């Protein structure tokens, strides 16, 4: 039956049913796929016969050399889940997914899958202009070109159909003799890619792109805008901590957020271990090595051997990143403090008068830090201001938590210290009242876990007719606002952060104290790395973003405007 021939849906069902081990994000993607084929988004259609035609042709016409022996090319289940969605879904302009980005472990067959799809398009379609690009020409020649030449040479009849130019040329090509389709292998240079028009761009290891990579990705994005039916396909390993603010890392934040939206035109599928998994546990390795250990590429023994070598050389972070596809942040890098530092901009409070603003209040217990965040809309710019409140006794007893920063914080104009052992809720109310009188305060979001203090603040807000809403730190809304917090601070040498933060060392410090955890529904929330430190300022920012996001909508790439960062 047609259902049995739909490899994409078969993989999704196996993940949802627990037959295939998968992380929380892949489980969520599988559920989204199953929901969408039952209720397709407006203007999109799904036809599994399209990818089945690719699989049938590849098995019949392509040979892949494995362990020195040719064998029919059969796509692995995880490969079909990625590429099959890219092929089966259609929209008003042809393809639905303009960006197809996946992450999987080293040696899982990423290049072979993309090459097989490339050769299928060369042979079976007319006027295809395909680009394969990587970090260096040497990488292209050693991996992609070598595998392409081996695949074509092993497949009967393909050498008569396809012509390969010299691998030593600056831009090696494979050209279809009859239908005028071609694939060009182009090295990592933004200038080299400028002006290219393509129907598909396959990008190798974007996650390792360092300096100069911004030009590279920008050139590909420009190429996508020239052709409404073009696709970018990237299957990579996650970026290391050193590239946490690199061009690929910044974009994957957007891709992940966009892929969760109804009717998304971005597909983001990150295989890899969940945050709580033990990287030394063989039972979870299949989350990163998507097809499992029965596909003939790697074995359980290969993984165990690599683990032992990395342990012996004190390079376990390499195993965690390359084999387990989990970012080796080293702690405190979910939201790098340097991003928050860079966002700091001198803006006087008087400049915020009359502007729309959305506030978030993280109420602490009476002896701890309370933070108030407000997002102002300044002619399209997002200005972020924070105020902090400390009890005097709490200030002394919390020295072990906040360290030597504390004495400096107490002298800051936006930090209020009570004269009593308890938070002065009158000070909190006074700042909220100031916001309501001097700006157009749309709403105050808060989490009411702190007890009697919350009741006092609620009564004060109600007396002043200030709109407020309780917001729990769970669920999709909270997860979306947490992701947006990171996106709004993300920056590199080419992209400034969206947020303009009125200088605040307390918020900079809190960025070094946080990590993100994910629940079984792929929702994220922030928690502290350890008992010391504070994330209260960031929680206040997330609360403010919940209110902000409810009234505003960010544009997405290829739909309403430029990439949102």
N, C-alpha and C positions, 0 to 999 in steps of 0.2 A: 504494500500500500504506500501511498504518498507519505503518510506519517512516518513509516519506517525508513523512508529514504531521506528524511529531513535530519541531517547530521547535526545541525545547529540546535534544533529543539531536543533531539535525543540527548545531547550533552547537557543542556539546561535541566532536563528532567532528572538525569543521573546526579547532578549536583544537588538539586533541591531534595531529592529522595535520599541523599546521603550515600549513594553508591560510589561517588567520586569525592575524595577529600578536597575541600576548597576553603579558602579564607572567607571572611565575612563580606568583602567587597565583591568577590566573584559570585557568592551566593545571592547577593542583592541583584547583581546584573542578570543572573539566570532567572530570578523571579520577574524582573522587569521584562525580559524577553518573552516569557510565557504569558505575562499579562498583555503585552502589546500584540502578540499574534492573535489573541482572543478579541482584543479591542484595539485595532490599529489606530494610531494617531491620525488626525485629519490630514488629508492629502498624501498619505504614505500607504504603500501596499507591500505585502510580503509574499514572495513566491519561492518556495524551497527548490523548485526545479532548476533554478538558475545555478545555484551552487552544485547541485547534483550533476549538472552537465560538466562542470569543471572537474569534479571528482572522477566522473566516469572517463573523461578524456585523458586525465593525468594517469590513471591506472592503466589505461589501454595504450597510451602513446609515449609515456615518459618512464625512463629508468633512472633510479637514484643509486649512486654507488655508496654502499654501506659496508664497512670493514673490508674494502677492496673488491666487493662483489656487487654487480648490478642487480637491482630488484625493482619490481613495479612501484611507481610512486603512489603511495597511499597517504593521504592527509591524516594526521593524528587528530583525535577528537577535539583537543583544545585548539588546534590550528583551524579546524572547520568552524569552531565557535567564533573565532575572531573574523576570519576572512569570509565565512559564509554569511555573517550578518552584513558585511560590507557589500556583498554581491546580491543577496536576496531582497534587501529593502530598496525600494525605489520611491522617488518623490517627483514633484512637478518638473524639475530640471534634470532628471535622470537619477543619479545616486542620491541616497538619503544622507549617508554619513560622509561628510567632507573630510573629517579627521578621524582616523582609526589608530588609536594608540594602545599598545599592550606592553606588559612587562612580564618577563619570564626568565628562568634561570639560564645560565650559560650552558650551551650544549643541548638545548631542548628542541632544536630543529627550526629555529626562527628563519635563518637564511634560506634553507631548502624550501620551506613553505612559500615564502615570498617569490623565490625564483620560479617555482613551478607555476604559480599564478601568473607571473610575468610572461613565461614562455607560452602559456595557454593564450594569453591576450595577443601576443605577437602572431601566433599562427592562425587564430580564429577571428580576429577583428581587423578592420581596415583603418589605416591612418592613426594608429595608436602612437602616441609619443610618451614614452615611459622613461623616467629618470631613476637611477639608483645612486644614492649619495652616501658617503661615509666620511669619517674624520680625516682620512688621508687616501691618496691615490694608491699607496702601497697596501693599505687595508682592503681596498676594493679589488686590487689584483690578486692578493693572497687568499682572499676568502670568497667574495662574490664571483669574480671572474673565473677563478679556479673551479668553483662548484658548478658554475654555468657551463663551462666548457666540458667538464666531466659528464654532466647531465645530458647535454646535447650529443656528445660523442657516444654515450651508452644507449641512446634512444634511436632505434632504427628509423631511418628516413628523415630525421630532423636536420642532419647536415646538408641535405639537398634543399631544404626549405629555408634554412636560416644561414646567414652569412656573418661570420665573426671578423671584425677588423683586428688589426694588430693589438695585442695586449700591452704593447710598449708605447702606444700612442698616448697623447695627453688626455684624450677623451675616447676610450675604447667603446665600441658599439656592437650590438647584435641587430642585424637588419633582416626583416622578412622579405624574401626576394619578390613576392608577388603582390602583397597587399599594402606595401608602403608603410608598414609599422616598424618601429625601432625602439631600442632601449639604449640610453647613454649612461655610462658610468662616470660620474662627476665627483671630483674630490671636494673636501671640506673647505670651501672658500665662498664667502658671500658674494664676492665680485664675480666668481666663476659662474655662479648660478643666476646672476642678474639677467633678466630678459628671457629666461627659459619659459616656454609654454609647454605644458604637459597634461596628459590625461591621468597619470598616476605618478606619485613620487614615493619610492621606498627608501626610508631613512634608517641606516644601520647605527645602533648604539647612540641615539641622541642623548641618553642619560649620562654619557661620559663627556659630553661637549663642555669644554672649558672656555678659555678666553677666545674671543672671536666667534663663538658659536651663535651669538645673537644675530650677527649678519647672516649666517647660514640659514637659521630658521626663518628670519624675516624674508629672505629671498624665496623660500618655499611658500610662505604665506602669500607673498605677492603673486607667485605663479598660480596659486589657487584662485585668486580673485579674477584672473584672466579667463578662467574656464569654469562655468557654473557646474559642470559635471566632473570636475577634477577631484581627486582624492589624494590625501597624504596618509601613508601607512608607516607607522613606526612601531617596531617591536624591540624593546631595549631591556637592560637591567636598570634598577633604580639608581639615582645619582648618589655618589658618596657624600659624606657630610661636608667635605671641602667645596662641593658644588651646590650647597643648599640654596644659594641665592643665584645660581646660574640660570641661563635662559630656558633650558628644558625644565628645570625644577619649578620655575615660575609658571610656565605654561601648563604643566600637568595639574597644578592647582585649579586652573580654569577648566581644563578638560574634565577633571573629576566632577566639578560642580555642574558643568554643562550637561554631562552625560546622564545626570539624574533627573533632568528636567523633562516634562512630558513633551513628546515630539522632538527630542534632542537630535541634532545633526552631528554630534560628536560622540564617538564610542571609545570609552576608556576602560580597559580591562587589566588591572594589575594583579597578576598571580604573585604569591609570596606568603610568608608566614605572618600570622597575626602577632600583635604586639606581645601578647602573653605567652606565646609558644616558646618552648625550650629548643634552641637551635640544635642541640645534641640529641634530640628525640627523633629517631627514624620515622615514627608514626606520623609526623607532621611535615616531613620533607616533600611529600606529594603536593602540598599546597603551592610550592614554588616550581617544582618540576611537573608541569601541568599534566602530561599524559601518564604519569606514574612511572614505574620502573620495569614495565613489560613491553616497551616500545622499541627496544633494540638500540637505543642511543646511549643511555646510561643505565647502570645497574645500582642496586643498593650498595654493592661492594665498592663501586666507584665513589659514591658519596662518603661512605665510611672511611675510605682511604684518603680522600681529600680532607675530611675533618681531622684525621690523625696528623696529616702533614701540616695543616694550618695550626693545630694545637702545639705541635713540636716546634714550629718556627715563630710562635707567639703572634700569629697573624689571623686569629680567629675572626676578626672583623671582615676579612676577605671572604671567608666561608659564609658569614652571615649575609653579606651583600650579594656575592656572585652566585652562590648556590641556593641560598634561602630567600633571596630577593627581599631582604628587609634592610631598610636604611640604617646605617650605622651612625646614628646621630651623636652617640657619646653623651647624651643628656643635655637638655636645655636648648636643643637646636630645632624643636618643632617650630618655634617662632624666634629666629635668631635675634639676639639683643641688638646687633648692629643694624638690623632693619628698623627697629623702633627708634634707635638713635638717629638714623638718617632721616626719619620722618619728622623730627623735631624742627619746628619753624616758628620764628618769633612773630606772634600775632597778638596784639593787644585786645583785651576783653571788650574795649569800646567798639572795636571793629565788628563785633558779633551782635550788636544791638539790633533788634527787630528781625533777626534771621530765624527761619524755621529751625527747630532743634528737637532732638529725641534723647531722652536721658535714661540711664541705667544705674540703679542703686544696689550695690552689693552690701547688704546689711550684715555686720558681723555680730558676734556675741559682745557683750558689754565691755569686755576688756581687750578687744582686738582692733585691727584696722578696718575701717569702713571706707569704701571708695564710691565716688559718684562720677560717672562719665557722661559727657554730652556731645553729640554729633551735630554740628552746624552745617547747613547747606549754604555755602558762600558762592553764589553764582556758578553752581556746578561743582565747586571744590568741596571736599569733605574735611572740615576742621574738627579736630578731636581735642576736647579739653577735659581735664580730670581734677577733682578735688579729693582730699583725703582727710580722715578724721581719726584721731587717736586719743585714748584716755591717758592721763598722766601716769597713773600707776601701771597701766598696760604698757606704756612706752618703756618704762624701766624693766618690767618683767619680761618683755618681749625682745630685749637686747640680744639674747642668744638666737632668736629667730631671724632678726633683720640685720644683725651685725653692726659694724661701725657706720653703716649708712644712716642709722637712725638719728644721730645727733644733727647731721646735716639736713635731713628731711624736715626736722622740727622747725628749722629756720626758713623753710620755703613759704612764700606767700600763699600758696594754695593748699597748705597742710595746716589744719586746725588741731590744736592740742587742748583737751579739756583740763580744767583745774581740779578735777575729781578723778577717782579711780574708774569711773564709768564714762562711756561715750556720751558726749553732750549732744543729744538729739535736737536741741534747739539750734546748734550750729549747722547740722544737716538740713534742718527745715529752713534755716535762713538762706542757705545757698540755693535750695530748690525754689524758694520764694523769689530770690533774685533772678533766677532763670525765667520764671514765669512773668516777671514784671519787665525785664529788659530784653527778652527774646520771645519768639512765638513757640512756647513749649508745647509740643504736640502730645507727648505722653511720657510717663515715667514707668519703666518696667522694673520690677524687683522680685526677689525670691524670698518668700516670707518664712524662712526657717529659723530666724534668730530670736523669736519669742516676743516678749513684751515691747521691745523697741519697735518692732514692726507695727504693732497696734498703735503706738503713739504717732509714728510717721503717717500711717494711714489716716488717722483722725485729723492730723494737721493738713494733709493734702486735701482731704474732703472739705475742711473748713475754708480752704483757699480756692476751692473749685478747680484744683489741678487734676487733670485726667491721669489715672494710674491703673496699672494692671499687673496682677501676679503672674510670674513666668517661672515654670519649673525648669530645672537644669537637666532635662531629658527630652528625648523625642526629636522629630525631624526639624522643627523650627529651631530648637537650640543647636542642633548639629549644623544646620545651614548657616546660622549666624556665626558659629565658631569657625567654620571654614572661611566665611567671608572676612572674619577678623584677620586671618593669615593672608588672604588674598589682598586686602587693603593695605597691609604693611609690606608686602613682598616688593622687592626692588633689586636692581643691579645697576651697573654703570650706565646702562642705556635706558632703563625704565625707572622713573622716580616712584615712590610709594603713592598710593591714592590718598591715604590719610596725611593730613598736615597736623602734626601733634604739637600743641602748645607745650614747650619744653617741660619735661617731667621725669626726673631720674627715678622716681618710684615705679613708674610703668616700665621704664627700661630695665630696672632690676627684676621686676616680676616676670619679664620675658625669659630671663635666665633660669627661672624656677619652675617652669611649666613643662608638661608633656601632655600629649593627647592620647586618650584611650578610646577604644571602639567597642560597641556592644554587638550583640548577635544580629541586629538589624542594620549594621553598618552606620549607626549614628555615633558621632564623636562628641566628647566633652573633655574639658581640661581638668587636670589634677596636678598636684605638686610632685616634683621629682623626689623630694624627701621631706622630712618633718620641718626642717628649717626653710625660711623663705616665705614668699607670699605670692598668690596669684589673684588676690582680690581686685586689683585694678583691671586685670584682663577680664575677669568675670563681669565687672561693671560695664566694660566695653561691649562684651557679648550681649548683655541685657539691652544696652542702647541700640545695638544693631538689630535686635529682634523687633523693636519698635520701628526703626528706620526701614528695615526690609519689608515690613507690612505695608508701608505706604509708597515705597519706591521699588522699581524693578531695574536691574542691571541689564544692559544690552549684551548680546552674545555675538561672537565673531561670525561673519557671513550672513547674519540675519538683519541686525539693525545698525551696525557700525563697527568700530574698531574693537580690538581685543580689550577686555576689561582686565585691568591689573590692580 
